[in-house]
Amino acid sequence: MIKKIIFILFLLYVLTLIQSSFSVHFTIFGVVPNLVLILVVLINLFSSPSRNGLGFFSAIVGGFFLDVFSSGYFGFFGFYTLFLLLLSFFLNSILKKYIKIPELQRKVEKRIYPL
């Protein structure tokens, strides 16, 4: 778990540096892609919704890095952190309530009914 956290910290830091310095010059239809947002969404989608600590951690760290390197674009420090944290909470709540993955459901049923 510690290795995952250190890897995510490093990856978010590098993506934030790339986003704020290098990818500003390469736009897609006039929009700079938000690499940190994409990574946080992917982490939240592919991590287990029952153990969502990694998704929330990546949202907080990614938002903090974006806030530090964005130089107050939206007027107050903490905008990106709040936005990514709310997005992470929303994705996890949707995944818990409405999306059932059949393979995970079979594993749960085997533990409950071992026949």
Beta strands, then each sheet from edge to edge (+ up, - down):
end
